[in-house]
Each structure stands twice: as structure tokens, then as C-alpha cells.
């Protein structure tokens, strides 16, 4: 009976945390006070923070930012009964839809916010998600934390969470954080389902145009991130500006063709005389 009550509490806590992302303006229950995302765009994270990787080795964050690639940061915990799995499942599903590979164009760093979780748990979680991804992903790293550095990192990126003493579970928001190659916060994506276009644009934006197909850089001109929609939306002003430039180019091309045609006619008339 006690186990059933605890499970029910965990289920309710996770649902409330998920609802937090969608209804942040509504009054929060006591267990979610102080929980959420306080966006820190442009904030520099401490790259000297050290964690334990899935192989049991000490790993400073700096080593994941040495390749000049953007980094997708997950702050989760591996024994989470619901929300963390939903976030990682949604992320993995979207990653399968985009052509880029973790380790080639970008890195993924998944860190447990629970200091009691071991690197063996991190290794098990990594094995599970790489099997689900079903593609090589040498740049997806799973880390454990025994020094309280996850909390320091979370505070820096504005990811606020709290532990429920009754259940031992953590209340937290559902979000992905995108970091530049220098370790600065570039963008957040919210929820448990992510559109492939938003993922690509967030990575391209975080890369500071150092990678990505030209079409993705062009899309960044046409789309911008809307905090209200929490997604990339069509930027009408740029589209209209781009449409105006295109119109001028088309008119210039038509006039050039007409000039060439008239020139050929004039030349043919002189030859005929």
C-alpha cells in the first residue's frame, strides 16, 4: 500500500512538472515552487566543472567543447519514473529525423542531477538510448555527478529543480538547452516532443553558423524563435524583405533579357541592310 502511495505521488509530481512548462503563468502547487526555467541566454557556463563519465573517468565539461561544435545539454536523472524518459524519448525520435550525427556536427551531454546516481547507471542509460537511436553516436555522452556540480551548472543555465523528500524524486521542467561551442547558452526548446525543424535551427543557431547546410542558415533568416510560441516561427519582415530583393532580381533579369533581345534584333537589322 505504501509503495502504491509513493508511486501515485511520483506520477502526480511528474505530471505537475510537465504541466509547469505549458502553464507557467498559473499558480503553482507547493511542491513546484521555485521549479522551472529562468532563461539565461548568453550566459557562460563553467567549463571546468567536472563529472564522471559512463566509463568511470573524471571528465571536465571543457573536453566536450574542444571540437568547435554546439552542444545539446540534457539535465535529467536516470531513475526518473516518467518525465526524463519522455524528454529523452522525444529527443531521440527527433534526432532520427535529422541527417546530422552526434559527434560529427554537434555533441550531446546528458547529465544526472541526482548526486546518488552512479556512472554504471549512466552507462546503462547510454546503452539503452543508443540502441533506440539505432545509429552510431560517438558524440552522445552520459555523465554522473558526485560533487554537486550538476546543481552549479543547472543554476547557471537557469534550470531550477527540487527534490521531493517524501518520494526521493525530482520535480523539474521539460526542456533542452543548446550551448555554443564556447559554452554560452544559445536557446531552449520546451516540452517532450520536438519538431525536427526546430532542432535543426536551434543547433544551427548555437553553432553560430559554423556548420549546417546553407539552406539551414537561410531558414534562420526566415524563421526566428518566438518565446510565446516556444518554437521557431516565420519572420514576416525578413520574408517580405527577402521577397522584395527577389522581385528586384527577377525584374533585373527580365530587363537584361529584353535588352539582349533588342540588341540581337538591332544587329540583325544592320546585317539585313
N, C-alpha and C positions, 0 to 999 in steps of 0.2 A: 504493500500500500504506500509505504514511504517512497519507494522507487518510482511508483506511478505518479505521486505528487510532484517529485523532483522533475520528472520528465515533462509533466504538464507545465511546470514553471519555466523550464528551459524553452519549451515550444512557444510559450507566450512571450518570453523575453526576446526570442529571435524575431517573432512576428512584429513586435513593437519596434525593434531596431530597424527592420526593413521599412516599416511604416514611417519611421523618422525621416528617411530620405525623401519621401513623397509628400509629407505633411509637416514640414519643419515649422510652419507658422502656427500650428495648433498647440495648445497647452500639452506639456509632456508629463507622463506619469513619473513618479519619484525615482524609479529605477533607471530612467533615461536622462535624468538631469545632468547636464554637462557633457552629454554624449552627442557626437555629430562631427561635421566637417566645418572648420573655420578656414576658408581658403587663404593660402599664403603664397599666392602667385609671385614668382620671382625670388622666393626665399631660398637661401643657400643651405643645403644640408651639410652636416659634419661628415666628411668622407673618411675621417679617422675612426669613426665608431666601428667596433669590432664585434663580429658574431661568430658562431660555429657553423661551418657548412655541413652539408649532408654526409661528408666523409669524416667528420670529426675534427677537421682542421680549423684553426683560427683564421678568420677571413675579414680583413678590413673592407669597408664599403668601397674604398678607393679602387680596389682591384677590379670592380665591375664597371668603372668609369674610365678605364685607361684606353679603351678602343675607339673613343670618339663617337660613341653611339648613344642614342636616347635610351632611357631605362624606364620600363613599366614596373612600378612598385606595388606589391600586394602586402598589406598589413592584415594578417588573419591569425587564426590559431588552428593547429592541426586536428585537435579533438573537438572542434566546434560541431555541434549536432545538426546544424542546418545552414545558417546564413553564409558562413565562409565557403561551404561546399557549393552553394548556389552561385556565389560570385565567381569562384574558380571554374565551375562548370560553364557558366555563361562566357567567361573569358576564353576558355579553351575552345568552345564551339565557334566563337567569332574568329579566333586565331586560325582555325581550319579554313576559313573563308578568304583569308588574305594570302597573297603569294609570298610574303616575307617570312623569314625564319629566325627565331630567337638564336642569337649567336652570330648571325650574318649582318642583318640591318639594325637590329636592336637587341637589348638584353632584358630579361625579366628577373626581378629579385623578389622572391616571396619570403616573408619574414614572420615568424611566430611572435605574437605579442604576449604569449604566456611563458614566463621565465622557467616554469617547471617542465616544459616540453623538451625532449632530448633530440639530438641530431639523428638518432635512429628513427624517430617519428618523422623528422624532416625527410630522411631518405625514403621511407615508406610512402610518404605523400608524393614525393617526386616520382617514384616508380609508377604510382597509380595514375598520375596526370600525364606523364609522358606516354603511357600505354593508351590513354584516352585520346591524346593528341595524335598519336599514330604517325608521327613524323619525327625525324631527328631534331632535337632542340638543344644543342650544346650550350646555348646561352640562357637556359632557364635554371635558376639557382634557388634552392630551398635552404633557408637558414634557421638555426635555433638561437636563442638568446638566454644567457645566464648571468648577464651583467647589468640588466636594466637598460640596455642601450636602445631596445625597441621603443621604450617609452620616450626616451630622449628624441629619437627620430620621429616618432608619431607627433610629439608636441611641435616639432619644427615644421612639419608639413600640415599641421592643423587637424590631425586625425585623433579625435578625442574619444576615449572609451572608458568603461569602468567595469570592474569585476563584481559580480553578484555573490556575496559571501554565502548565501543560502545554497546556491546551486553550484558554485565554483565556475560558472560560465561568464563570458564577457559580453557586455552589450556594446555594440559598435555600429557604425553606419556602413552602407553598402557602396563602396566607391573604389575606383582605380586611380592611382596617382602617376602622372607622367613627368619624368625628370629630364632635363637637358644633359648633354654629355659632360657638362661641368658640374652637374649635381644641383641645378636650380629647378624649383617647381615650375612646370610649364602649364599643366592642365589637369583637371579632374573629370572623370566620367562616372556617372552615378547609376545605381541600380544593379540588377543581376542579369540583365540582357543588354548586349551592346551591339550596335549596328556596325557592320564591317567598315562602312564609310567613315563613321566617327572614329573608330580605332585607327584607321589609316591616317586620317587627318591629324589626330592627336599625336601620333608618332612622328609624322612629317613636321608638324609644328614644333615638337620637342627637339627634333634633330636640328632645328634652326637652318633648314634647307640644305643640310649636309648630305642627305640621302633622299631617296624617294624618286619615283618616276616624275618626269616633267608634268604629266597630267595631274599628279597629286599636288605639286606646287601650284599649278594653275587652279585646281579646285580650292586651295587655300585662299586664292584671290577672290573666288566667287562665294565661298562659304566662310562664315565666322561663327565662333562659339557664342551661343545665346544663353546667358545664365538662367533666364526664366525657363526656357525650354530644356536646359541642360543637355544640349545637343548642338551639332553644327547645322546652321540653317543658311539658306540662300541670302546673300548680302546684296539686296536690291540695288544699292547705289553703285557698287562695283560692277554688277551685271550690266546696269544701264550705261556706265562709263565704258565698259568693255564693248557693249553693243554699239555705242557711238563711234568708238575707234574702228570697229569692224565696218560700220557703214561708210566711214570716210575712206577706208582702204578699198572697199568694193567700188565706190564712186571713182576713186583714182584709177583703179584697174579698168573700169569701163571707159573712162575718158582716154586712157592710154591706148586701149584697143581701137577706139574711134579715130584717134589721131593717126595711128598706124594705118588704119584702113583708108583714111582720106589721103595720106601720103602716098600709098600704093596707087590709088586712083589718079592722083595728080601725075605720078611718074608714068602711068600707062597712057595718059592723055598726051604727054610730051612725046612719048615714043611713037604714038599713032600719027602725030603731025610730021 
